[in-house]
Amino acid sequence: MVGTVGAQRALLTAVWPNGTRFMESMWADVSTVKVCNDMTIVTWYNGTSGLNWTIEAAKDFSRTIVLIKSANIQGTFTLSPISPPVYPNGLIYPDLQGDNKFAPYLWWVESVPVGVVEVNLTIRGTPFVLHNGIGGRERNWHSFPWAQISARWDMIRAQVGPYTLVSLTYESKIDGQTYFSAVIMEGQKVVFRTRTLAQQVSATENYGSFDLQYNGTVRLSSDPAAATPLPESRHTGYLMEMVAPGTGEHWKFKIDYTKCVYWFPAGKDGRVAGFAGAVKGGLVGGAQFVGRVSGNAMEKNL
């Protein structure tokens, strides 16, 4: 966290079907890490606030369980992968050619690009239960605070028909370039991968585009209960296209927001959101599918 060395922060956000939202940041002052042959177990604790989280993560990423206990939240969160772990260049972990570097001073890896989520929580006395949800697990790290290196980004993970996909478009403050990564998977196989500069077209190498859309019905917005709501997002979703010149394959996916989970200021430069969405698409000229999306974004202030 900005200005806090070694910060141990847990952020939990939720939105119910009726639009009610919850967001809480929790800080641990004691952490323990236990490494076993097949699992890592982490405990975060704060004796003052009552925070007590236990995270059990299988070393092969096959299962992650979070047991949550705090003053306002009790319950469990479980993540089971349906896609393989990948690097930003789309190679499956582990691979000597896998590259964690994504943009200047930014490294990123997807240990669970897309997974099935089961949630059973009680939040301030109200149940929050999710069966067969969609989610993931990633790690990103950087040499300087996010606000110092990032101008904007759009990140999604999706399940649509036989495909799962993960993508990140990121504009760097360091060099002004926009970087793009997209990976399409079918089962445990990567069927398309690219890591390029955004809008870079090639006659020989895989490439793609990730364009903002403005004609949907749902925009990213503040909590309806907010005393001073922020302006809504200018965009309502995305149009993704991925092209493999070597095989002639061309994928197209249209994504529309269906729920905004959070929307708050990101310093003086922009606003940060989490969202759920609907996706439709597939191979151009082939079968088209519908599915689900989760993701997050930073929109620049005008």
N, C-alpha and C positions, 0 to 999 in steps of 0.2 A: 504494500500500500504506500501511496505517496507520503513521504516524510516519516514513515514508520519502518525502521529496520527490523527484519525478521518477523513481520506481522503475521499472525496466524488468525485468519479471518474466515468465517463461514457465512455465506450469503444464501438465504433461502427465500425464494419467491414462489407465489402460487396465484392462480386465477381460477375461480369456480365458474361453472357454466352460466350462472346469472350475471357474470361480470365483476363480482366482488373480488378484490385483490388483497394480497398480503405480501409484505416484504420486510425482512429483518436481517440486519448484520449482527453477527455474534463473534466475540473475540475470545480466543483461548490464551491463557497465560502459562499453561503446562501442557506439553505434548510428549507422548511416548511412542516409539516405533519398535515393533517386534517383528523380526524377519524369520520366517520358518521356511522349510524346504519348498512348500507349494503355495505359501500365502504370506502376505504382509498385513499386519494388524496395527492400526494407528488409533490412538486415543487422544482426543482434545478435551481439555478440562479447564474450567474457570470456577474456582470456589466461591467467588463473589456473586456472579450472575446465575450460577447453577448449570452452566453449559457443560454437557457431557456427551460427546459424540464418539462412536466407535466405528471405524471403517475397516472392513475385511475385504481385501482384494486378492484374488487368485493371481499367481505370477504369470499364468498363461492368459490372463484377461478374461477367462471364461465366466467369471461371476464377480460382481462387486456388491457388497451389502453395507448400507449405512444405517446404524442404529442411532436415533436422534433423541436426545433428552435435554430439554431446556425449560425455562419458566413458561414459555408460550407454545412449545412444540414437543410432541412425543410421537414416536412411531418408527417406521422403517421405510427405506428406499432400496430397491433391488434393481440392478442392471445386468442383463444377460445379452451378450453380443450376437448379432446375426450377420456380421461382416467382419473381415479380418483386419488386424491392426495395420495401418499404413503410414508411410512418410508423406510429406508434402508433394514429393515427386511421384507418388502413387505406387511405389514398390512396397511389397508386403514385408512387415517386420518378422524376423531379422534379415537384413540384406546389406552386404558391404557397400552396395551402391546407393543405399537409402540415404537421403540427405535431409537433416532436420532444419537446415537454414532455409528460410522462406523469403525474408526481406531484410534490409539493413537493420542490424541489431535485434532481429526478431527470429526466434526458433520456435518450431511447432511440430507436434506429433499427435496422431490420433490413435490412442490405444484401443478405443472402441468407437469407430466412426459412426455406426448405427447399432442400436440395441433395443431390446424390449424392456420397458420400464414397468415395474409394479410398485405402487406407492400406497402406504396405509398410514396416514398421519392423523393426528388430532391437533388442530391449530386454534389456540384460544378457545378450546371446548367444542369446536366445529369439525366434523370429520372431513378429511380430504383424501379420497380414495380414487386411485387410477389403476385400471387393469389394461394390459396390452398396450401401454403407451409407447411413445418413441423417444429415444434420447441417445446420449453418447457420453464419452469420456475422453478428454484431451489434456494435453499439457502444452502450455506456451510459456516461454521465458524470454527476457529481454534485458538489454544492458542499461536501459534508462526507463523511467516511468512511462506507462502507456500514453499519457497525455503529451509527453515530450516527443514521441516518435510516430504517433498515429494521427492521420488526418481524418480518415473514415474507413469503415469496413462493412461487409455484409457476409455473414457466415450461415450456412444451412446444412442440415443433415436430413435425409429423406428416405422413405420407403415407398416405392411405387411399383406395383405389379411384381415382377421377378427381380427388380433392381433395388439396390440401395445406393445412395450417393452422398458424398460430402464435398463441400466446396467453400472456398474462402476467396473473396476479393478484398484487397487491402491497399489503401493509398498511404504511402510513407511520407512523413514530414521531412525525412532525412534527405531523400533525393527527388521527391516529387513524383516518383513513378507509382503506377498502380500495378500490383502483382496479383496473379490469378492462379488458383489451383483447383482442379476438379478431378474426382475419382468416381467412376461408376463400377459397381460390383454386382455380380450375379452369384448368389451363394457365397462361397469362399474364394471366388475367382475375380480378379480385376479384369474388366473387359474394356475399360478406357481409362487413360490417365494423362494428365497434362499439368505442367507448371510453367507458365510463361508470363510475360507482361500482358496486361489486359488489352483486348482488341488487337492482339498480334496474330495475323493470318499467315499461314504457311501452306505451301504446295506439297510439302513432304512430311512435316512434323504435326502431331496432334495439337489442336488448339481449341479455344472456346471463347464464349462471351457470356456476360452476366449483366443484363441490362435492367435498370429500374423501370417499373411499370406504374402508371398513374391513374388507371381507369377502374380499379377495384372498388369495393364497397367498404372495406375496413382499412383504417389508417392507424398507425402507431400513435398512442395518445396517453395522457396522464390518467391516473386513477380517477374515476368519476367523483371520488370523495375528496380529491385534492383541493386545498383552499386557493392555491394559485396555479392552475393548470398551465402546462407548457403548450406552445403551438403544436398541432398535429403534424405528423410526418407528411412530407410532400408526396411520397410514393406509397403504393399499396401492395407491392410485391415485386416479382422478378420474372424475366424471361431468360432461360438458360439454353444455350446451344453449344454442343460439343461435336467436333468434326475430326474424323480419323482419315486423312488422305490416303493412307496406305491400304485401307480396306474399303474405302468409300462409304463408311458408316457415318450417319449424322443423327445425333440425338437432339430432341427438343423437349423442354419441360417448362410449363407455365405454373408459377407459384403465386398464390394469393393469400394474404394474411386473413386469418379467421379470428384470432384472439391476440390482444396485446397483454403481455404478462407484466411488464414494467417499462417505464419511460421516464428517464431522469437526466438532469444536466450532466454533461461530461466536460467540466471546466467551462471556460468561456467560448470554446470552439464548436461545441455540438451537443447532441443528445444521444443517449444509449438506450437500446430497447432489447427486450426479449419477446419472442412471439411464437405462436403456433400457426400453422397454415395448411392449406390444401394444395396438392400438386396434381397436374395432369400431363401426360406425355409418354414418350417412348422413342423408338426408332422412327425417323421420318419415312413414311410409306409403309410402316408396319403396324402391328397392334398398338393401340393406345391404352394407357392404364391410368387409374386414379389412385392417390395415396395421401400420405401425411408428411408434414414437415415441422421441424422445430429449428429455431435459430436465434441469432442475435445480430444487432446492427448498430453502427454509429453513423448518424446523419449530421453533416456539417451545417452549422448555422449560416444563413445567407448574410 
